[in-house]
């Protein structure tokens, strides 16, 4: 990529995110550090006679970021957060540098609608634009850590699900559609992370884009 092409590419990311050009550059530096610190396999995308190698961020490396910088510890929720980064344009994409920057734009500084879409992708396990009872159960499974028995735990989770369903306005019985999620969270923003923590605190988001964090990534194993 020539210098001019690189400048145009950076400006494109600035135009479609909440970052300035220096912040985009720092995020790209972080991306390269994370990819260099792991066993990353490039893949080729062929267009006519040309083939371009594209480096992608692996799931374990993004989990490192979520654990070290945002205090996330739920393995399942971290995997679902990775999925949300990877499915911004389509499901099951590889997290390229563009998706990393665009995902971090929402993750760190997204407006309410952007964060609603991000969280919904986290919670939509079946990727069918709906959250079913079974999906709610899976998502809330980590919420009840201690219970006298598995039966008590199951009952507590079912009670939580009923509480959500009764307090939300839904267009389909026992199912939360993407539109339902949008309408209900806008009515009460406390519902944004109703099925699990997947968005950083204001302080965590503010502290992330620093040279200190970028340099600390170089020491991660």
Rosetta silent file (secondary structure, phi, psi, omega in degrees, C-alpha in Angstrom):
SEQUENCE: XXXXXXXXXXXXXXXXXXXXXXXXXXXXXXXXXXXXXXXXXXXXXXXXXXXXXXXXXXXXXXXXXXXXXXXXXXXXXXXXXXXXXXXXXXXXXXXXXXXXXXXXXXXXXXXXXXXXXXXXXXXXXXXXXXXXXXXXXXXXXXXXXXXXXXXXXXXXXXXXXXXXXXXXXXXXXXXXXXXXXXXXXXXXXXXXXXXXXXXXXXXXXXXXXXXXXXXXXXXXX
SCORE:     score description
SCORE:     0.000 S_00000001
   1 L     0.000  128.490 -179.565    0.000    0.000    0.000 S_00000001
   2 L   -73.328  167.257  179.783    1.452    3.370   -1.002 S_00000001
   3 H   -59.977  -40.747 -179.960    1.691    6.319    1.405 S_00000001
   4 H   -66.290  -42.748  178.653   -1.245    8.012   -0.314 S_00000001
   5 H   -63.524  -38.800  178.296   -3.361    4.869   -0.141 S_00000001
   6 H   -64.040  -43.704  178.840   -2.505    4.498    3.534 S_00000001
   7 H   -62.368  -40.906  178.923   -3.527    8.093    4.252 S_00000001
   8 H   -66.062  -39.692  179.055   -6.805    7.580    2.383 S_00000001
   9 H   -64.042  -44.375  178.198   -7.441    4.367    4.284 S_00000001
  10 H   -62.103  -42.134 -179.564   -6.827    6.063    7.639 S_00000001
  11 H   -65.985  -35.076  176.655   -9.116    8.943    6.696 S_00000001
  12 H   -61.508  -41.624  178.379  -11.848    6.486    5.705 S_00000001
  13 H   -68.342  -37.207  175.989  -11.664    4.955    9.189 S_00000001
  14 H   -61.160  -43.281 -176.107  -11.760    8.409   10.783 S_00000001
  15 H   -66.376  -27.812 -175.325  -14.853    9.275    8.753 S_00000001
  16 L  -107.967   10.649  178.619  -16.771    6.166    9.831 S_00000001
  17 L  -131.490 -176.746  177.589  -15.745    6.056   13.518 S_00000001
  18 L   -99.640   22.243 -177.346  -15.636    8.259   16.602 S_00000001
  19 L  -110.856  155.333  169.958  -11.827    8.546   16.467 S_00000001
  20 L   -91.349  177.295 -172.035   -9.400   11.123   15.159 S_00000001
  21 H   -66.595  -34.001  178.261   -6.493   10.106   12.936 S_00000001
  22 H   -67.076  -37.148  178.556   -3.993    9.781   15.810 S_00000001
  23 H   -69.797  -38.215  175.784   -6.353    7.460   17.661 S_00000001
  24 H   -62.295  -42.804  178.314   -6.873    5.344   14.542 S_00000001
  25 H   -61.755  -40.506  179.446   -3.104    5.068   14.154 S_00000001
  26 H   -66.312  -40.738  177.693   -2.763    3.993   17.787 S_00000001
  27 H   -64.439  -38.470  177.207   -5.473    1.365   17.363 S_00000001
  28 H   -66.511  -36.500  176.591   -3.738    0.038   14.255 S_00000001
  29 H   -64.051  -42.816  176.980   -0.480   -0.133   16.236 S_00000001
  30 H   -59.812  -44.100 -179.277   -2.284   -2.100   18.959 S_00000001
  31 H   -59.244  -47.029 -179.810   -3.727   -4.433   16.326 S_00000001
  32 H   -63.626  -38.666  177.900   -0.307   -5.149   14.839 S_00000001
  33 H   -63.854  -45.567 -179.872    1.143   -5.770   18.304 S_00000001
  34 H   -64.110  -39.511 -179.882   -1.633   -8.190   19.202 S_00000001
  35 H   -71.247  -36.374 -179.564   -1.298  -10.063   15.921 S_00000001
  36 H   -70.613  -25.162 -177.019    2.491  -10.233   16.194 S_00000001
  37 L   -87.782    4.369 -179.777    2.225  -11.651   19.704 S_00000001
  38 L  -133.929  166.562  176.848    0.165  -14.650   18.675 S_00000001
  39 L   -81.668   89.879 -175.534    0.314  -17.439   16.150 S_00000001
  40 L  -103.450  129.011  176.145   -1.734  -15.717   13.488 S_00000001
  41 L   -99.484  128.110  176.368   -2.337  -17.280   10.108 S_00000001
  42 L   -79.646  155.933  174.266   -2.952  -14.947    7.221 S_00000001
  43 E  -127.192  156.637 -175.564   -5.521  -15.814    4.612 S_00000001
  44 E  -103.860  136.821  173.126   -5.671  -14.845    0.970 S_00000001
  45 E  -114.919  115.604 -174.977   -8.471  -13.019   -0.734 S_00000001
  46 E   -97.372  134.936  175.129   -8.267  -13.392   -4.478 S_00000001
  47 E  -134.655  110.734 -173.042   -9.649  -10.895   -6.923 S_00000001
  48 L    54.081 -117.098 -175.142   -8.970  -11.767  -10.581 S_00000001
  49 L   -98.332   -0.537 -177.606   -5.202  -12.295  -10.776 S_00000001
  50 E  -102.354  147.936  178.947   -4.264  -10.498   -7.553 S_00000001
  51 E  -134.608  127.618 -176.334   -4.069  -12.041   -4.114 S_00000001
  52 E  -118.881  130.062  176.762   -3.791  -10.052   -0.890 S_00000001
  53 E   -83.506  128.866 -178.587   -2.809  -11.446    2.489 S_00000001
  54 E  -119.219  122.642  179.230   -5.014  -10.112    5.266 S_00000001
  55 L   -84.985  139.122  179.308   -3.976  -10.488    8.900 S_00000001
  56 L  -126.907  156.013  179.849   -6.759  -11.074   11.392 S_00000001
  57 E   -86.263  129.415 -178.382   -7.038  -10.902   15.172 S_00000001
  58 L   -80.722  160.359  177.929   -7.617  -14.246   16.846 S_00000001
  59 H   -58.505  -45.720  179.623  -10.254  -14.920   19.471 S_00000001
  60 H   -60.541  -35.176 -178.993   -7.669  -15.576   22.254 S_00000001
  61 H   -71.388  -37.528  176.001   -5.942  -12.247   21.598 S_00000001
  62 H   -67.899  -34.861  175.635   -9.173  -10.261   21.799 S_00000001
  63 H   -61.843  -37.444  175.873   -9.960  -12.141   24.999 S_00000001
  64 H   -57.724  -43.194  179.288   -6.596  -10.919   26.346 S_00000001
  65 H   -63.526  -46.479 -177.101   -7.729   -7.354   25.665 S_00000001
  66 H   -64.254  -38.251  179.854  -11.118   -7.901   27.304 S_00000001
  67 H   -74.337  -48.804 -172.960   -9.576   -9.478   30.417 S_00000001
  68 H   -75.768  -31.583 -174.240   -6.581   -7.187   30.882 S_00000001
  69 H  -105.981  -23.149 -174.413   -8.182   -3.867   29.956 S_00000001
  70 H  -127.133    9.684  174.047  -11.880   -4.291   30.727 S_00000001
  71 L    56.869   29.692  174.686  -11.935   -6.826   33.585 S_00000001
  72 L   -82.819  139.208 -177.330  -14.144   -9.269   31.732 S_00000001
  73 L  -133.925   -8.651  179.354  -13.856  -12.827   33.074 S_00000001
  74 L   -80.347  111.295 -176.238  -16.855  -14.739   31.736 S_00000001
  75 H   -56.749  -44.127 -177.716  -15.454  -16.993   28.988 S_00000001
  76 H   -65.177  -43.305 -178.624  -18.785  -17.330   27.215 S_00000001
  77 H   -67.947  -33.286  176.360  -19.508  -13.597   27.240 S_00000001
  78 H   -66.730  -39.246  177.020  -16.000  -12.849   25.941 S_00000001
  79 H   -64.254  -39.998  178.984  -16.550  -15.275   23.068 S_00000001
  80 H   -68.239  -34.549  176.885  -19.867  -13.608   22.303 S_00000001
  81 H   -66.211  -39.962  174.141  -18.185  -10.178   22.404 S_00000001
  82 H   -58.392  -43.032  178.764  -15.628  -11.433   19.890 S_00000001
  83 H   -59.418  -38.799 -179.478  -18.538  -12.519   17.723 S_00000001
  84 H   -65.687  -38.997  174.019  -20.008   -9.016   17.895 S_00000001
  85 H   -62.086  -41.515 -172.785  -16.733   -7.538   16.645 S_00000001
  86 H   -79.650  -11.299 -174.694  -16.599  -10.149   13.876 S_00000001
  87 L  -118.968   29.429 -178.743  -20.188   -9.726   12.701 S_00000001
  88 L   -66.980  -34.745 -179.281  -20.463   -5.955   12.264 S_00000001
  89 L  -106.252  -33.801  179.376  -20.982   -6.267    8.510 S_00000001
  90 L  -159.235  161.345 -179.822  -21.902   -9.929    8.203 S_00000001
  91 L   -71.390  147.265  172.741  -21.877  -12.992   10.412 S_00000001
  92 L    60.391   42.538  173.136  -18.671  -14.963   10.963 S_00000001
  93 L   -88.511  159.844  172.626  -16.209  -12.485    9.515 S_00000001
  94 L   -82.485  145.111 -178.540  -12.548  -12.437   10.490 S_00000001
  95 E   -82.203   92.126  175.722  -11.557   -9.524   12.724 S_00000001
  96 L   -81.487  176.686 -179.618   -9.375   -7.508   10.371 S_00000001
  97 H   -61.598  -36.186  179.050   -7.819   -4.194   11.328 S_00000001
  98 H   -64.258  -44.926  179.754  -10.840   -2.333    9.911 S_00000001
  99 H   -68.373  -32.568  175.366  -13.305   -4.363   12.008 S_00000001
 100 H   -61.473  -49.607 -178.959  -11.043   -3.914   15.035 S_00000001
 101 H   -66.729  -45.605 -179.159  -11.088   -0.110   14.686 S_00000001
 102 H   -66.361  -38.502  177.821  -14.797    0.058   13.829 S_00000001
 103 H   -65.771  -42.284  178.422  -15.682   -2.334   16.648 S_00000001
 104 H   -66.596  -29.637  176.604  -13.656   -0.345   19.155 S_00000001
 105 H   -59.097  -44.544  178.000  -15.407    2.817   17.985 S_00000001
 106 H   -74.574  -45.679 -177.144  -18.728    1.368   19.164 S_00000001
 107 H   -58.257  -41.197 -175.635  -17.258   -0.484   22.146 S_00000001
 108 H   -94.474  -36.889 -170.806  -15.536    2.615   23.534 S_00000001
 109 H  -136.720   15.533 -176.252  -17.540    5.578   22.232 S_00000001
 110 L   -63.168  148.876  172.575  -20.654    4.325   20.510 S_00000001
 111 L   -76.333  177.835 -173.147  -23.933    6.195   20.775 S_00000001
 112 H   -59.537  -45.373 -178.293  -26.927    4.397   22.264 S_00000001
 113 H   -63.566  -39.396  178.213  -28.164    2.899   18.990 S_00000001
 114 H   -64.235  -41.792  179.956  -24.686    1.606   18.124 S_00000001
 115 H   -70.103  -33.504  175.855  -24.325    0.008   21.556 S_00000001
 116 H   -62.001  -46.277  179.213  -27.783   -1.533   21.301 S_00000001
 117 H   -63.713  -40.292  178.945  -26.829   -3.188   18.007 S_00000001
 118 H   -61.005  -50.358 -178.395  -23.492   -4.326   19.496 S_00000001
 119 H   -65.674  -37.640  179.567  -25.126   -5.909   22.558 S_00000001
 120 H   -62.321  -39.598  177.070  -27.877   -7.519   20.509 S_00000001
 121 H   -63.239  -35.149  176.246  -25.245   -9.274   18.358 S_00000001
 122 H   -61.953  -45.197 -172.593  -23.652  -10.520   21.577 S_00000001
 123 H   -83.295  -20.134 -177.100  -26.954  -11.947   22.822 S_00000001
 124 L   -82.282   76.394 -173.103  -28.269  -13.306   19.497 S_00000001
 125 L   -62.257  -41.545 -178.086  -26.587  -16.699   19.815 S_00000001
 126 L   -81.284   -3.941  177.109  -28.528  -18.348   16.988 S_00000001
 127 L    56.866   41.885 -178.998  -27.907  -15.354   14.700 S_00000001
 128 L  -120.307   18.239  177.917  -31.555  -15.175   13.649 S_00000001
 129 L    68.002   20.564  176.515  -32.318  -11.598   14.787 S_00000001
 130 E  -143.896  151.977  174.823  -34.222  -12.901   17.835 S_00000001
 131 E  -114.937  112.825 -176.631  -33.397  -13.839   21.433 S_00000001
 132 L   -90.466  174.070  175.803  -35.357  -16.900   22.545 S_00000001
 133 H   -58.257  -43.773 -179.116  -35.956  -18.323   26.018 S_00000001
 134 H   -61.705  -39.799  178.066  -33.227  -20.905   25.448 S_00000001
 135 H   -66.856  -41.058  177.403  -30.763  -18.176   24.500 S_00000001
 136 H   -59.767  -42.707  179.614  -31.744  -16.156   27.558 S_00000001
 137 H   -59.875  -47.475 -179.565  -31.128  -19.226   29.729 S_00000001
 138 H   -61.219  -42.529 -178.472  -27.661  -19.754   28.234 S_00000001
 139 H   -67.814  -37.284 -176.704  -26.764  -16.089   28.663 S_00000001
 140 H   -87.643   -3.462 -176.260  -27.988  -15.902   32.271 S_00000001
 141 L   -56.995  -33.404 -179.059  -26.407  -19.208   33.301 S_00000001
 142 L   -82.725  -11.514 -177.476  -23.371  -17.376   34.689 S_00000001
 143 L   -71.346  -33.998  179.054  -25.506  -14.901   36.643 S_00000001
 144 L   -99.162   93.361 -174.883  -26.463  -17.483   39.278 S_00000001
 145 L   -79.463  -44.802 -177.649  -23.084  -18.608   40.548 S_00000001
 146 L  -118.330  135.043  176.533  -24.134  -20.305   43.783 S_00000001
 147 L  -154.472  149.651 -178.632  -27.285  -22.266   44.434 S_00000001
 148 L   -56.844  -32.670 -179.310  -28.159  -25.149   46.792 S_00000001
 149 L  -153.150  167.860  177.046  -28.771  -27.422   43.808 S_00000001
 150 H   -63.464  -34.815  178.862  -28.910  -27.436   40.027 S_00000001
 151 H   -63.444  -42.180  178.327  -32.692  -27.484   40.292 S_00000001
 152 H   -65.476  -38.087  179.517  -32.631  -24.313   42.407 S_00000001
 153 H   -64.863  -45.486  178.512  -30.257  -22.696   39.939 S_00000001
 154 H   -59.717  -41.499 -179.629  -32.503  -23.558   36.998 S_00000001
 155 H   -65.514  -39.654  179.397  -35.513  -22.152   38.823 S_00000001
 156 H   -64.609  -39.681  178.366  -33.666  -18.922   39.640 S_00000001
 157 H   -66.915  -42.564  178.760  -32.702  -18.480   35.989 S_00000001
 158 H   -62.664  -37.102  177.949  -36.247  -19.154   34.842 S_00000001
 159 H   -64.619  -40.256  177.545  -37.500  -16.557   37.343 S_00000001
 160 H   -62.628  -42.135  179.529  -35.054  -14.001   35.918 S_00000001
 161 H   -62.693  -44.172  179.094  -36.270  -14.753   32.405 S_00000001
 162 H   -62.773  -37.619  179.017  -39.898  -14.333   33.443 S_00000001
 163 H   -62.528  -42.266  177.938  -39.036  -11.045   35.114 S_00000001
 164 H   -64.746  -49.619 -175.312  -37.484   -9.762   31.883 S_00000001
 165 H   -62.921  -35.948 -178.850  -40.329  -10.970   29.680 S_00000001
 166 H   -75.167  -27.166 -175.966  -43.026   -9.462   31.913 S_00000001
 167 H   -94.066   -6.988 -179.534  -41.325   -6.069   32.165 S_00000001
 168 L  -104.931  146.910  172.121  -40.556   -5.692   28.436 S_00000001
 169 L   -86.168  119.890 -174.014  -42.952   -4.776   25.646 S_00000001
 170 L  -122.718  147.929  177.278  -42.699   -7.578   23.086 S_00000001
 171 L   -90.898  -18.681  177.244  -44.165   -8.145   19.636 S_00000001
 172 E  -129.184  141.054  179.520  -43.856  -11.941   19.944 S_00000001
 173 L   -62.459  128.508  172.733  -44.559  -14.062   23.052 S_00000001
 174 L    63.791   18.608  179.113  -41.380  -15.081   24.909 S_00000001
 175 E  -136.390  135.603  176.624  -39.089  -13.753   22.173 S_00000001
 176 E  -105.493  111.018  176.874  -37.122  -10.513   22.010 S_00000001
 177 E   -80.871  169.671  178.533  -36.676   -9.300   18.456 S_00000001
 178 H   -62.028  -39.892  178.671  -34.015   -6.799   17.470 S_00000001
 179 H   -65.393  -41.374  176.647  -36.678   -4.097   17.187 S_00000001
 180 H   -58.393  -44.847 -178.365  -38.029   -5.030   20.639 S_00000001
 181 H   -60.769  -44.475  179.911  -34.541   -4.778   22.074 S_00000001
 182 H   -61.242  -49.085 -176.485  -34.038   -1.352   20.517 S_00000001
 183 H   -63.923  -45.257 -175.129  -37.395    0.028   21.746 S_00000001
 184 H   -72.674  -35.407  178.019  -37.101   -1.322   25.295 S_00000001
 185 H   -71.442  -36.730  176.634  -33.494   -0.246   25.864 S_00000001
 186 H   -63.485  -31.713  178.702  -34.268    3.243   24.589 S_00000001
 187 H   -74.428  -29.410  179.505  -37.088    3.368   27.142 S_00000001
 188 L  -152.178  102.180 -173.439  -34.737    2.267   29.932 S_00000001
 189 H   -66.076  -15.611  176.631  -30.999    2.260   29.251 S_00000001
 190 H   -65.816  -14.993  179.988  -30.355    0.031   32.281 S_00000001
 191 H   -82.941   -5.237 -174.318  -31.650   -2.823   30.105 S_00000001
 192 L   -54.814  -45.302 -178.362  -28.724   -2.536   27.689 S_00000001
 193 L  -109.152   39.940 -174.936  -26.692   -5.289   29.375 S_00000001
 194 L   -59.911  -30.309 -176.911  -29.641   -7.237   30.735 S_00000001
 195 L  -107.129   12.629  176.481  -28.186  -10.604   29.664 S_00000001
 196 L   145.808  149.590 -177.659  -24.548  -10.035   30.532 S_00000001
 197 L   -74.747  121.069  179.984  -21.721   -7.529   30.792 S_00000001
 198 L  -147.113   10.193  179.193  -20.225   -6.735   27.377 S_00000001
 199 L  -128.415  134.683 -178.068  -19.666   -2.939   27.342 S_00000001
 200 L   -71.265  159.841  173.399  -16.840   -1.171   29.242 S_00000001
 201 L   -70.855  165.262  179.200  -17.374    1.435   31.930 S_00000001
 202 H   -58.153  -42.438 -179.387  -16.829    5.085   31.057 S_00000001
 203 H   -66.628  -44.352  178.732  -13.480    5.081   32.880 S_00000001
 204 H   -60.478  -42.958  179.396  -12.287    1.876   31.202 S_00000001
 205 H   -63.915  -40.550 -178.996  -13.205    3.256   27.800 S_00000001
 206 H   -67.719  -37.979 -175.539  -11.423    6.537   28.515 S_00000001
 207 H   -79.404  -13.691 -171.446   -8.271    4.821   29.796 S_00000001
 208 H   -70.197  -47.332 -173.747   -7.901    2.361   26.918 S_00000001
 209 L   -82.311   72.787  178.591   -6.562    4.550   24.112 S_00000001
 210 L  -136.909  158.003  176.781   -3.216    5.436   25.641 S_00000001
 211 H   -64.887  -30.208  178.874    0.418    4.691   24.860 S_00000001
 212 H   -60.558  -45.679  178.551    0.646    3.025   28.278 S_00000001
 213 H   -67.959  -42.162  179.419   -1.915    0.393   27.263 S_00000001
 214 H   -59.086  -43.418 -179.630   -0.372    0.039   23.806 S_00000001
 215 H   -70.044  -35.133  179.887    3.058   -0.590   25.339 S_00000001
 216 H   -64.183  -31.432  179.694    1.682   -3.028   27.925 S_00000001
 217 H   -61.537  -27.797 -177.951    0.310   -5.208   25.108 S_00000001
 218 L   -67.586  -20.208 -179.083    3.879   -5.861   23.962 S_00000001
 219 L   -95.726   -5.272 -179.186    4.541   -7.777   27.182 S_00000001
 220 L   -70.149  137.198  179.231    1.471  -10.028   26.957 S_00000001
 221 L   -92.588    0.000    0.000    2.299  -13.678   26.386 S_00000001
